[in-house]
Amino acid sequence: MINKVVSGAEEAITDISDGATIMLGGFGLCGIPENCINALVTKQVKNLTCISNNAGVDDFGIGLMLKQRQVKKMISSYVGENAEFERQLLSGELEVDLIPQGTLATRCLAAGYGMPAIFTPAGVGTEVAEGKEVRNFDGKDYLMEYAFDADFAIVKAWKGDTAGNLIFRSTSRNFNPVMAMAGKITIAEVEELVEAGELDPDYIHTPGIYVHRIFQGKDYEKRIEQRTVRKSEV
């Protein structure tokens, strides 16, 4: 059995170079690959195309790469929590492709399944449809959307083993599993790394066949994007 363990984030992202297209798992700030993002910031790679549900916040997640002008293009669904993202978009410094969330997920799945394109009703008759092929099936129009073509997919899991099998916990089972299937090279950082055979097969969400490198992360902040609490009744 192939051992896919690398020493840490720095080794895992060592061949991500300027101009790469990378997928980054997570939803909001939940389940994002914090260690790899920090390593990319330190490495200062430039002109990246980032495919992610969202763009982090100003001082965390992908927002750190935006702050250093490392991102050339964002392909995302929701970007409303990042003032620096908004500034770069409005000033023309950042290319942005906003995609319906379901379409984003399905284009990841298509890449993982080896399908060149999918058809979806989402976006028909809106700006999303501009320049795209529309086909009619049984009286309903559908947009043709291409599968993503990402050089790397970077995900974060709760547990993993040395063969690359992954288990995601709770809400972190968001874009991580579909992106893990979709990159030419998939990098996984995990909170707990165990030997192959220690994970219950019935609980594995991503089989190791999709994962090329894995390491145990450290110092996770696990921030909450918007904390809401009830006022004290006392």
C-alpha positions as CSV (number, residue, x, y, z in Angstrom):
1,M,0.0,0.0,0.0
2,I,1.3,3.4,-1.0
3,N,2.2,5.7,1.9
4,K,1.1,9.2,0.8
5,V,2.3,11.1,3.9
6,V,4.4,14.3,3.6
7,S,6.0,16.2,6.3
8,G,3.7,19.2,6.4
9,A,2.1,22.0,4.4
10,E,5.3,23.3,3.0
11,E,6.2,20.0,1.4
12,A,2.6,19.4,0.3
13,I,2.4,22.6,-1.8
14,T,6.0,22.7,-2.9
15,D,5.2,22.3,-6.6
16,I,2.3,24.8,-6.7
17,S,3.8,27.6,-8.8
18,D,2.7,30.9,-10.3
19,G,-0.3,30.7,-12.5
20,A,-1.7,27.5,-11.0
21,T,-5.4,26.8,-10.8
22,I,-6.4,25.4,-7.3
23,M,-9.5,24.3,-5.6
24,L,-9.9,25.0,-1.9
25,G,-12.4,23.2,0.1
26,G,-14.6,24.7,2.9
27,F,-17.7,26.6,3.4
28,G,-17.4,30.0,4.9
29,L,-14.6,29.5,7.4
30,C,-15.7,25.9,8.2
31,G,-13.4,23.1,7.0
32,I,-10.9,25.3,5.2
33,P,-7.3,24.0,4.6
34,E,-5.7,26.6,7.0
35,N,-2.2,25.1,7.0
36,C,-1.9,25.0,3.2
37,I,-3.3,28.5,2.8
38,N,-0.7,29.8,5.2
39,A,2.0,27.9,3.4
40,L,0.9,29.5,0.1
41,V,1.0,32.9,1.7
42,T,4.5,32.3,2.9
43,K,5.6,30.9,-0.5
44,Q,4.1,34.0,-2.2
45,V,3.0,32.3,-5.4
46,K,1.2,34.7,-7.7
47,N,-1.4,34.8,-10.4
48,L,-3.4,32.0,-8.9
49,T,-6.9,31.1,-10.1
50,C,-8.8,30.0,-7.0
51,I,-12.0,27.9,-7.1
52,S,-13.7,28.1,-3.7
53,N,-17.3,28.5,-2.5
54,N,-16.2,31.8,-0.9
55,A,-13.2,34.0,-0.5
56,G,-12.6,33.9,3.3
57,V,-12.5,37.1,5.3
58,D,-10.0,40.0,5.3
59,D,-7.5,38.4,7.7
60,F,-8.2,34.7,7.4
61,G,-8.4,32.0,4.8
62,I,-8.2,33.0,1.1
63,G,-8.5,36.6,2.3
64,L,-4.8,36.3,3.3
65,M,-3.8,35.5,-0.3
66,L,-6.0,38.3,-1.6
67,K,-4.3,40.7,0.8
68,Q,-0.9,39.8,-0.8
69,R,-2.3,40.1,-4.3
70,Q,-1.6,36.4,-5.0
71,V,-5.0,35.7,-6.6
72,K,-5.6,36.7,-10.2
73,K,-9.1,35.2,-10.5
74,M,-11.7,34.0,-8.0
75,I,-14.3,31.4,-9.1
76,S,-16.8,31.5,-6.3
77,S,-20.4,31.4,-5.2
78,Y,-20.5,33.8,-2.2
79,V,-18.0,36.6,-1.5
80,G,-19.9,39.0,0.8
81,E,-17.7,38.8,3.9
82,N,-14.4,40.2,2.4
83,A,-13.9,44.0,2.1
84,E,-10.5,43.6,0.3
85,F,-12.2,41.2,-2.2
86,E,-14.8,43.9,-2.9
87,R,-12.2,46.6,-3.3
88,Q,-10.1,44.6,-5.8
89,L,-13.2,43.6,-7.7
90,L,-14.5,47.2,-8.1
91,S,-11.1,48.5,-9.0
92,G,-10.6,45.9,-11.7
93,E,-7.6,44.3,-10.0
94,L,-9.3,40.9,-9.6
95,E,-11.1,38.8,-12.2
96,V,-14.3,37.2,-10.7
97,D,-16.6,34.5,-11.9
98,L,-19.6,34.2,-9.7
99,I,-21.4,30.9,-10.1
100,P,-24.6,29.5,-8.5
101,Q,-23.6,27.3,-5.6
102,G,-25.2,24.1,-6.9
103,T,-23.5,24.7,-10.3
104,L,-20.2,25.1,-8.5
105,A,-20.6,21.8,-6.7
106,T,-21.8,20.0,-9.8
107,R,-18.9,21.2,-11.9
108,C,-16.5,19.8,-9.3
109,L,-18.4,16.5,-9.4
110,A,-18.2,16.5,-13.2
111,A,-14.4,16.9,-13.0
112,G,-14.2,14.0,-10.5
113,Y,-16.4,11.8,-12.6
114,G,-14.5,12.5,-15.8
115,M,-17.4,14.2,-17.4
116,P,-16.6,17.2,-19.7
117,A,-19.7,19.1,-19.0
118,I,-23.1,19.2,-17.3
119,F,-26.5,20.7,-18.1
120,T,-28.3,22.8,-15.5
121,P,-31.4,25.0,-15.4
122,A,-29.7,27.3,-12.9
123,G,-28.9,30.7,-14.5
124,V,-31.0,30.4,-17.6
125,G,-32.2,33.8,-18.6
126,T,-29.7,35.7,-16.4
127,E,-26.3,37.1,-16.8
128,V,-24.9,33.7,-15.8
129,A,-26.1,32.4,-19.2
130,E,-24.2,35.0,-21.3
131,G,-22.0,33.3,-23.9
132,K,-23.0,29.8,-22.9
133,E,-24.8,27.1,-24.9
134,V,-28.5,26.6,-24.1
135,R,-30.2,23.3,-24.9
136,N,-33.8,22.4,-24.5
137,F,-34.8,19.0,-22.9
138,D,-38.4,18.1,-22.7
139,G,-39.5,21.7,-23.1
140,K,-37.1,23.2,-20.5
141,D,-33.9,25.2,-21.2
142,Y,-30.6,24.2,-19.6
143,L,-27.2,25.8,-19.6
144,M,-24.1,23.8,-20.6
145,E,-21.4,24.3,-18.0
146,Y,-17.9,22.8,-18.3
147,A,-16.3,20.7,-15.7
148,F,-13.5,22.5,-13.8
149,D,-9.9,21.9,-14.8
150,A,-7.8,22.4,-11.6
151,D,-4.1,21.6,-11.2
152,F,-4.6,21.1,-7.5
153,A,-7.4,20.5,-5.0
154,I,-6.6,21.3,-1.4
155,V,-9.0,20.0,1.3
156,K,-9.2,19.7,5.0
157,A,-10.5,16.6,6.8
158,W,-11.1,15.5,10.4
159,K,-9.3,12.2,10.1
160,G,-7.2,10.5,7.5
161,D,-4.9,7.5,7.1
162,T,-1.5,7.1,5.5
163,A,-3.2,5.7,2.3
164,G,-5.2,9.0,1.9
165,N,-8.6,7.8,3.0
166,L,-10.6,10.7,4.6
167,I,-13.4,11.3,7.0
168,F,-15.0,14.7,7.3
169,R,-16.8,15.9,10.4
170,S,-20.2,17.6,10.5
171,T,-20.4,20.8,8.4
172,S,-16.8,20.4,7.1
173,R,-18.3,17.8,4.8
174,N,-19.2,20.6,2.4
175,F,-17.2,21.2,-0.7
176,N,-14.2,19.2,0.5
177,P,-15.4,15.7,-0.7
178,V,-16.3,16.9,-4.2
179,M,-13.1,18.9,-4.6
180,A,-11.0,16.0,-3.4
181,M,-12.2,14.0,-6.4
182,A,-11.6,16.8,-8.9
183,G,-8.0,18.0,-8.8
184,K,-5.2,16.6,-10.9
185,I,-3.3,16.5,-7.6
186,T,-5.2,16.4,-4.4
187,I,-3.6,17.5,-1.1
188,A,-5.3,16.7,2.2
189,E,-4.5,18.1,5.6
190,V,-6.1,16.4,8.6
191,E,-6.6,16.9,12.3
192,E,-5.7,13.3,13.1
193,L,-3.6,11.0,10.9
194,V,-3.6,7.2,11.6
195,E,-2.2,4.2,10.0
196,A,-3.9,2.5,7.0
197,G,-6.6,0.1,8.2
198,E,-7.5,2.0,11.3
199,L,-10.4,3.9,9.9
200,D,-13.8,2.1,9.7
201,P,-14.5,1.7,5.9
202,D,-18.2,2.4,6.5
203,Y,-17.3,5.9,7.6
204,I,-14.8,6.9,4.9
205,H,-16.2,9.8,2.8
206,T,-13.3,10.1,0.3
207,P,-11.4,7.0,-0.7
208,G,-7.6,7.3,-0.8
209,I,-7.5,6.7,-4.6
210,Y,-8.3,10.4,-5.0
211,V,-5.7,11.7,-2.6
212,H,-2.0,12.1,-3.6
213,R,-0.5,13.8,-0.5
214,I,-1.7,13.9,3.2
215,F,-0.3,15.4,6.4
216,Q,-1.4,16.1,9.9
217,G,-2.1,19.8,10.4
218,K,-1.6,21.9,13.4
219,D,-2.7,25.0,15.2
220,Y,-6.2,25.1,13.7
221,E,-8.1,28.3,14.6
222,K,-11.5,27.1,13.3
223,R,-12.9,30.6,13.3
224,I,-16.6,31.3,13.2
225,E,-17.5,33.7,10.3
226,Q,-20.5,35.3,12.0
227,R,-21.0,34.5,15.7
228,T,-24.6,35.1,16.9
229,V,-25.6,34.8,20.6
230,R,-28.7,35.3,22.5
231,K,-28.9,38.3,24.8
232,S,-28.7,37.5,28.5
233,E,-32.0,37.4,30.3
234,V,-30.4,38.3,33.6
